Amino acid sequence: MHDNAKKGEQEMAVTMQQIADLAGVSRGTVDRALNDRGRIRPEVAEKIKMIAKELGYQPNIAAKALSSGNQILRIGVILQYADTPTIQTVLEGAKDAKQEVERFGGRVMIDQIKGGDVRQVLDIMRGYKEAGMKGIVLMPSNDEMLKNTIDRYVDDGIEIITINSDLEDTKRRCFVGQDNYAGGCVAGGLMGEIIPDGGKVMIISGSADNTATVKRTKGFMAELSYHYPSIKIIEPRFAYDNWVAGKLLEEQLEITPDLKGIYMPAQGESGVCKILKKYELEKKIKVIVHDYEGENKKNLKEGVIDFVLRQDAYAQGYESVMEIFHSLCGNPERKEEFCYEDIVIKTRCNL
């Protein structure tokens, strides 16, 4: 074979994931750097571009072909709890991916649901199917009808990726997000270390139908039970907003005035911090939460929150849409079922 032909085949073989591995970043970061979009440090972007040039990287030709052909790939995105700060950051990533996909001639529709509403999710999915969507990015709830619908749609040729929370026992292609059980274990280990003498710990969780919060709670409880048996875990309570979370804490303080710690797998953090400040307990009760968005960063800086376990919410929105797009173009870059992000521990010292 001619040398130039071999070189061309090698160039086509280079993927964004290979560049990401060499640069020590995520595939989404590579994608943003090569397309000159924001949310990336200049020195990192320069390093990525240099590696891409050295490897002879070429963009997905199949994707480029869409812009000049008649084929239109349609992708739908469904975000539950869209009114929360974390999912608003997921939305930012999805919107940036939408711009990228539509630059190549594809179409992306994004639907936001306030709170969790599986019936609304199913209605939107039906509309997507009727509109000829070839791929769906979905933040699911733990619901049997939804699981059956996912399996049926996949059998009908619609590619589905779950984000933030997962339904492992379905035919969805992969999950993009944090290892939520491991995240709960990390939170449990941190709580055990900062209240070494033991005591009572309260869990204020989000929806009981959200698999992400359920797994985080299970991981937290398992870690404490096994490694820190002197800590007593109070039965988890569920809050869907800041006001409810604050009221739950007030009620618990009347019953448990010697409360030592609070773990919040999702939602309601601002309401809890407000109550802790109200009763001047912010230095007495240890607080561990997930997600860096909203007022969590401010409360972490002020010492009301002790630890934040950060996830890359932007990447969940961006990378999931781009992965479905690349896959539908015949060039999937991910092979693994679970595309886990790093669990980043934030304190007031590394804001």
N, C-alpha and C positions, 0 to 999 in steps of 0.2 A: 504494500500500500504506500502511496505517496506520502512524504513527510508532512506536507501541509494538511493532507486529509487526516492523518493521525493526530496532528496538533489540534485540528478542528474538533475531533471527537473528544479529546482530552478536555478542551475548553468547555464543551457542552456538558461534560460529566461533572464539572465543579458545581457544588450546591451551596446555598447560603448556610446550611448547617455546618458544612466543612469549614467555611470561613469563620463562623461563629466559634467553633471548637478551637481553632488556631488563635483567635483573638481573645478567647476567654469571656465571651459575652453571649447573650441570647440571640436566636435567629431573628427575632423582631428588631433588635438593636441593629443588626446587620442590614436588614431591609430598610430601616429608617436612614441609616448612614448612606447607603448606596443611592437612595432617592432624595437625599438632601432635605429631610424633614427634621423638625425640632426634637426636643427632649433627649438630646444626646450631647455629651461633652465634645468639643472640637478635637481634642487630642485623640479621643477614642474613635471618632469618625475618620480621622486621618489614618489611623492605624488600620482600620477595617478596609478602607479604600486601597491602601498599599498592599495588603494581603490579597485582596480581590484582583488587583492588577498583576501581581506576581503569579497568581494561579491561572490567570487568563479567564476569569469568570465572565460569562455572558448571561444576560437576563433570560428568563423563560420565554423561548420562542413561541411556544404554544399560546402563552398569554398575549404576546404581541399580536399574534395572528388574529385574535378575537376582534381587535380594533379595526381591522380591515375586512373582516368577513361578516357573514350574515348571522352567525351563531351568537346568541346572547346567553351568558350564564347568569342565572339569578340566584342570589343567596339571601336568606332571611335570618335575622338575629332577634331573639326574644330575651329580654332582660326583665326578670322579676325583681322586686324590691328596688325599683329604679329611682326611688326618692331618697335612697341612702347615699352618703358620700362615697362609699367604696364602689357602688355600682355606677355612680356618675363618672368615676374614673375609668371603669370598664367601658362605659359609653364613649368616652373620649378616644380610647384605643379603637373601638369599632368604627367610629366616624372617620378616623384617619385611614383605616383599612378600606372603608367604603370609597373614599376619594381615590385611593390607589387602584382598587378594582375597577372603578368606573373610568379611570384614565385608560384602562386597557379594553374598555367596551363592555364590561360586565355590569351588573346591577345589584345593588345591596339595599334591602329594606330593613329598617330597624324599628322594632316595636318595644315600647316600655310599659311595664305594668307596675302600678303602685302597690306595694305589698306583695304577698304571694296569692295567686289565684289560678289554680290549675285548670279550671274551666275556661278561663280567658286564654291560657296558653294553648289549650286544645283547639279553641276557636281560631286562633291566629294560625296555628299549624295547618288546619283545614284550608284556610284562605291561601296560605303559601302553596299548598299542593295544587289547588285549583289554578293558581297563577303560574304554575310551571316551575316553581323553585327546584333547583337541583341540589341545594345544600342548605342546612339549617344549623345555626349556632344557638345553643339553648342553655339557659340556666334553669335546671329542672327542680321539681319538688318530688318527694318520695310518694308516688301515687301509682297504683296498679294500672289504671286506665292510660296514664301517660306512658308507662313502660310498654304496654301493648301497642300503643300508637307509634312509638319510636321504632319498635321491631317491625311493625307493618310497613312503615314508610321506608325503612332501610331495605326491606325485601322488594319494595317497589322501585328501588334505584335512587332514593334520596339519601345523600350523605349527611350524617348528623354528628356534630361534635358537642360535648358538654363542657361547660366552663363553671368555675367557682365551686359548684357542688356537682356531684356525679351520681349516675345510676349504673353501677358496674354490671348488674345482671341484665343488661340490654345489649342490643346489637350496635349501639353507637360506636363510631370509629375510634375515638380516643377522648381523653379528658385533659383539658388544659387548666392548670391551677395549682394550688398548694396541696401537699399531702396533709389533709386536715387531721387525721388521727395523729400523725407525727407532731403536728403543730400543737395539739392538745397535750401530748406527752411533754413537749418542751415547756409549755406553760406550767404543767404540774411540777416539773423539776425545778423551775425558777421559784414557784410558790413555796415549795418545800425548803428551799435554801434561805428564803428571806423571812420565814417564820419558823426558825429551827426548834423552838420550844413547843411547837404544836399549837393547836387551837382550832377554832371553827372557821370554815371557809364557805362562803355563799357562791352559788353559780347562778348568774342571770343570763339566760340564753335567748336566742331569737326563736324563730318558728320551729316547732317540733317536727315539721314536715321537711325542713331543710337538711339535707344529708350532710352538708358541710358542718353546720353547728352541732349536729348530733355526733358526728365523728370526733370533732374537737372535744366535746364534753366527755365522750367515752375515753379518749386518750388521756385527758386531764385526770379523770377519776382513777383510771388504771395506774398511772404513774404515782399518784399520791398513795393509793391503797397499798401498793407493793413496796415502795421505797420510803414513804413517810407515814407510817401507820398512826403516829401521834396526832395527825391532822384529821379532824372530823369534817366530813363533807356534808353540808346541808342539802337536802333534796333540791334539784334544779328547779328554778322558776323561769317562766317565759314572759318576755316583754317584746312588744312590737314597735315601741317608740320610746323616746326619752322620758315622757311623762310617766308612762307605766313603769318603766325601770326605776325611776326615782321613788314612786309610791311603794314598789315592792321592797326597796331597800329600807324605807322608813318603817314599814311594817315589820321587817326582819330585825331591825335595831331594837324595837320594843320587846321582841321575844328574845333576842340574842344581843344584849348590850356589850358583851365581850367579844364580838365578832373581830376576827383577825385579818381576814382576806376576802377579796371578791374577784372572781374570774368571770369574764364576759366574752364568750365565743363570738358574739355578734350583736350589734344594735343596742341602743340605749345608753351608751357610755356617757354622753353629756348630761343626761338626767341623773345618773349615779354620782358623777363628779359634783354636780350642783348641790346634791344633798350632803355629800361629804364636807363641802365647804360650809354649808349652812350650819352644820353641827360641829364644825372645827375638828373633823375626824380625818382630814386628808393626810396627816402625818402618823396616824395611829393604825389605820386600816390599809393594808397593801392591796394594790389593784393591778391586775394584768388583763390586757385586752388584745384584740386583733385589729389590724388595719390602721393605717397611718393618716387616713383622710379625716376631713371634718375638724372638730375641735380636739381630737386626740393628741395632735402634736403640741398644741398650746397647753393642755392639761399635763402632758408628759414633761414639758419644760418647767412647769410650775410645781412639779412634784406630787400632783394629785394622783397621776398614774405612774406606776413604777416601771412597767415594761410594756412595750407594744411589739407584737409579733407581726411584722410587715409582710404583705404579699404584693406581687407586682400586678395590681389590678389592671393597669393600662395594657400590659402585655397580654392578659387574658382576652381582652376585647380585640386587640390588634392581631395577635398571632393566630387566634382561632379562625378569624375570617380569612386571613391570608392563606392559612393552611388548607382550608376547604377550597379556596380558589385555585391554588397550585395543584391540588389533587384532582379537581374537576378538569383542569387543563392537561392532565396526564403526567404531572411532575410532582407527586407528593414528596415532601422533604422529611416527614416524620414517619418512623416505623413503629415506635413504641406505643403501647396502649395508654400509658400514664405519662403525661408531659408535665412533670412536677417542677415547680419553681423553688428557689432557695427560700428557706425560712430565715428571715433577717430579724435579729433581736435589736430593738431600739430602746435606748435609755435617754435621760436628759443630757448625757455626756456625748452622745453621737447623733444628735438631731440632724 
